[in-house]
Amino acid sequence: MAITVWVKVVGFSDAERHSLNTIFRVSRPDGPNYVLWTPEDAASPNVAVIDVDSYEAGLDMVSPGFNPHLKMIAVGDSAPLGAWRAVQRPVDWAAMVQMLDELFSVQQDVDIDIFADTFPAPLSTPPGLRTALLVGLPPESVYYLRARLALAGVLVVDEAQSLAQCSDKLAERSYELAVVYVDPATQDPWRYAKYLQDLPQPPCTVLGVMPSPDFRALRLAESMGCAALLEVPFNPQQVIAALQRV
């Protein structure tokens, strides 16, 4: 099943926007489904295509809501240093879609030599697909976070229910976000956070989840590298604010 990719478009002339929208509407059974994102959509954008020479782009990139982690394709003469790709005018819109495919197309076919002495390489995730690992979370928390992560543009979400499973998942794929459960009823409530903290290359962002966190728990979470400690039952605004940091 093809994934839906929300594309934030800033600036551009009416003719350029028409060309881009036309390309997006072309049905392709073998690739992602690109959809124009608007601020009214419940989901967050997965990528931005920005006319960096436009007045709108200048306003957008200095606004409080600008996400510096969002992959950007910059069109124009003054591409910022953080842009993933820079494109000059006139724009080849078909080539633009190929660039987006580089970010979001998932290779479905895996060729494995059963006679080879080496093991398969770790799972490759296209650079535009953000990834998260949920560790030790109860099922009801997993269902909620999966929905929130999808809305936040995190499209690849794996689960682990033990340290062994967590280790296996991390050997298969790298993750930008890990969400770990802190269970005060267990002998070592912070074992998942400790494990991630001690990794040579831990996930970029780690969030803790626990019932009724107190001030001491907040201080412990900070000392173990957690960007936030979410309370269950979840407070939607707290979750949304935490995911905006990813």
Secondary structure as UniProt FT lines:
FT   STRAND          4..10
FT   HELIX           14..25
FT   TURN            29..30
FT   STRAND          33..36
FT   TURN            39..40
FT   STRAND          47..51
FT   TURN            52..53
FT   HELIX           55..61
FT   TURN            64..65
FT   TURN            68..69
FT   STRAND          72..75
FT   TURN            81..82
FT   STRAND          85..87
FT   HELIX           93..104
FT   TURN            114..115
FT   TURN            127..128
FT   STRAND          131..135
FT   HELIX           139..151
FT   TURN            152..153
FT   STRAND          156..160
FT   HELIX           163..172
FT   STRAND          177..181
FT   TURN            184..185
FT   TURN            189..190
FT   HELIX           191..197
FT   STRAND          205..211
FT   HELIX           215..223
FT   TURN            224..225
FT   STRAND          226..232
FT   HELIX           236..243
FT   TURN            244..245
//
